[in-house]
Amino acid sequence: MQTALRTALPETELAGRANFAPHARVAREERPVQGSGLPLTIRGLRKSFGDNEVLRGIDLHIPAGQFVAIVGKSGCGKSTLLRLIAGLEKIDSGSISFGDAAVQPEDIRVMFQEPRLLPWARVLSNVEVGLGRDRASKDAHARAEQALTEVGLTDKRDQWPSVLSGGQKQRVALARALVSRPRVLAFDEPLGALDALTRISMQRLLERVWRDQGFTAILVTHDVAEAVALADRVLVIDEGRIAHDVVVNAGRPRERGSAELASLEASILSHLLSAEDRT
């Protein structure tokens, strides 16, 4: 049995030692990224809940600053993988490393489907929560206001969460995640509860802040069109393993509904439907 660990060994050493899954094509088309994102290397990752083995040996390398989307049928382990990366679940065996960086708690943030705002705190204070131990710093207010500016909600700084729309609440949640300038930002189906137009607007916002800040982005979603519209790579999880690793080479900004994106979406959906037919 492998020893469960979260390490910061040099990225080149781990990437060279990793025995990547034969069914997972590791993307070599790595675009140069100027930013603060962390590289991510996963080796032999396994996770079970009782007798249910959810992840059965994940091997994966994500270059710094890349935008990766993870799709798969319900219960395939998408969110479990995300929570392990974020340190919200304990690894059973295998390893997760972030290159040779000394990772701090504020370097990795998660945005969930529910905004999870504090109802007794105004918008600005909710954003300041994302600063963690720096919340008491002299520039906390200024940093929170800057984060609100980035998501277009400066005018809502003194509002209570109860008066905000669903899309506005998610923007506050995004500002809270961004305020500490994370180096890895994990999105666990953050747009799933939004209406179609608001969802498209939020997708554009996610892409813009990712491009502006250069963090490594990992998105779990059930929406294949969303995955193709946002990501550099789309990973298909099936039976606890990476079954397919699809590179999205389309330029940005992407033309929604284009033949190129539609073809990629159809290909990924065929993988998902094939997996569904086997169950």
N, C-alpha and C positions, 0 to 999 in steps of 0.2 A: 504494500500500500504506500502511495506517495504521501509525503508530509505536507499538510496544508500550510501555506505561507503566503504572505504578501510582502514582496521584496522590492528592492530598488537597485538590483544589479544592472550593469551597463546593458543598454538595449541591444547592442551588437552581439554580446555574449549570449543573451537569452534567445535572440532571434536565430542565432546560428545553431543553438542546441535543441531548439524546438523540433519535434517530430510532428509536423502538421498533418492533420487528417487527410487521407487520400481523397475523400469526396469533397473536400473544401478547397477550391482553387483560390489561393492567396493572391490578391490583386497586386501586381507589380507596377501598374500605371499610377505612380504616386506623384500627385501634383506638388510643386514646391509651395510651401506654406510659410508666410512670414507672420509669426505670432507667438503666443505663449502656450500653445497647446502641448500636452504631454503625450508621448508615445505610449502605447499599451500593448503588452505581450501577455498572452494567456497560454498556459501549458497544462494539458491533462486535467482540465477542471471538471470536477464531479460534485454533484450535490443531490442528496436524497432527503425526502421527508418521510420518515418511517420506512415502509417497504417500497415507496414510490421513488424510483431513481429518475429524477427530473433532467439532470444534465449528465451525459455519459462520456465525458472526455472531450472537452472543447479545447481546440488549439487555434489560436488567432493572433495575428499581429495587426495593429492599427497605427499607422504613422501619425506623428504629431500634427494636429490641426485638421485631420480628415473628418468628414461628416459621414457616419455610417448609420444605416437604418437596418433594423432587425424585424423580420416578419415571420409569421408562422401561425398555424392553427391554435386555437385556445388550448392552454395547458401544455404547450410544447416546451416551455422553459424560458421564453423571451424575457419576461419581467424578473424571473429568478436570476438570470444572467446579469441583468442590469443592476439588481440589488447587490449581487456579489461584487461587481465592479465598484459600486459606490460604498462598499463596506457595510451595508445594511443587513447582510446575512453572513453567516460563518461558512467558510469553505470547508468541505469534507476532505478533499484531496486535490492536488494540483497547485498551481501558483498564478497569481496576478501581479504583474510588475509594471512600473511606470518609468522605464528607462533608468537613468542614473540620478534622477532628481530626488531631492529630499522633500517628499510629499507632505504637505500640511493639510489639516482638516478642511480648510477653506478652498483648497485647490480642486476639490471634487464636489459638485453640487448636483442635486436631483430636482427636476420639476415633474410633479405628478398630474394626473388627470383632474383631481380635485385641487382647487387653489389653496386650501388649508390656511386661509387667512384668520388672524385673531380677530374675532368680532368686536372685542372691547378696545381695539387699537385702531387709530386712524391709519390711512394709507401710508404715510411717510414712516410711521413707527413700524408698520408691518414690513416695509422694505428694510429698515434698519436691523430687523431680526436676522437677516441674512449675513450681517457682519460678524455674528458670533462673538468671539472674545474682543473684537474691535468695536463693539457697539458703544462702549464708553469713551471712545477716542474723540478728540476735539473736532475731527473732520467728518464724524459719522453723518451728521445732517447733510453736509455738502455731498458726500458720496451717495447717500440715498436719493437726494434730489437729482444728481447726475444720472443715476440709474432710471429714475422715473422719466427723465428727459429722453433717454435712449428708447423707451417703450412708448413715448408720446402721451404720458399721463401727468405732466407737471401740474396741470390745473386741478388734478384730483388729490393733491397731496394731503389736504385737510379733511377729506371725505371719510365717512365710515364705510366699511366693506358692504354693508347691507344695502346701500343705495347704488352700488355699481352693477353694471350688466355682467353677464357671464364672461364675455370677451375682455372686459375691463379687469375683472378679477384675475383672469389668467395673465394679463399684462402686468398686474401687480406681482403675481407669483413669479413671473419671469424677471422682473426688476429685482425681486428679493434674491433670486438665484444669481443674477449678474453682479450685484453690488460688491461682492467680494472678489470680483475679477477671477472667476474659476478658470482652471486650466483644462478641466474635463467637465462637461455638462451633459448629464444623462436625462433624457426625456422619456418618461413612462406614459405613453399615450396621452400627452397633455392637451390635445385638441379634440379628443373623442366625444366630448359632451357639447361641442359648439355647433351652431347652425352652419350651413354650407358656406355662406359668404364670409362670416366671421372667421371660419376655419381657414379659408384661403388668405385672408388678411393676416392672420396669425402665422401662417406658413411663411409668408413673405417677410414678416418681422423676424422670425427665427433665423431665416437665411441671412438677413441683413446684419443682425447682431453677431452671428457666427463669422461672417466675412469681416466685420469691423474689428472683432476682438481676437480672432484666431484660435479660439479654444478647440479642443477635440470634442466633437459632438457625437452622441450615441442615442439614436431615437428608436424606441419600441413603438410600433404602430400596427394596427390591423388594416390600414388603408394603403394598399400597394401603390395607388396613384400618388399619394402623399410621399411615400418612400422614394419613388422614382423622381418626383419633382424636387426633393430636397437633398438627397444623398449623393455622395461620390461612389458609394458601394452599398449594395443591398444584400444582406445575409439572410438566407432562408434556413430556419431551424426546423428540424424534423426528427422526432424520436430522440431528443436530447443531444443531437449533434448538428454541426453545420453541414447541411446537405448541398447548398449551393452558395456561391460567392460571386455576385454579379457586379461588374464594373459599369458605372453610369458615366459615359464620356461626353454626354451632352453639355454644350456650353451654358454659361450663365449670363444673364437671367434666362431661365428656361421657358420655352413656349409651351404652355399647357395645351394638351390636346394635339400636339404635333405627332406626325407619323412615327418619329424616332422614339418618343416616350411611350406612345401607345404600343409599339412593338415590344419594348422592354417590359412594360406592364403585363402584356399578354403572356410573355415568356415566364415571368415570375408566377403569375396566376396559374399557369399550367403545372408548375412544380407544386404549388400549394394544393391544387385540386387532385393531383396524383397522390399526394400524401393523404388527403382526405379519403380517397377511394380505398386506400389500404387499411383503413380503420373500420 
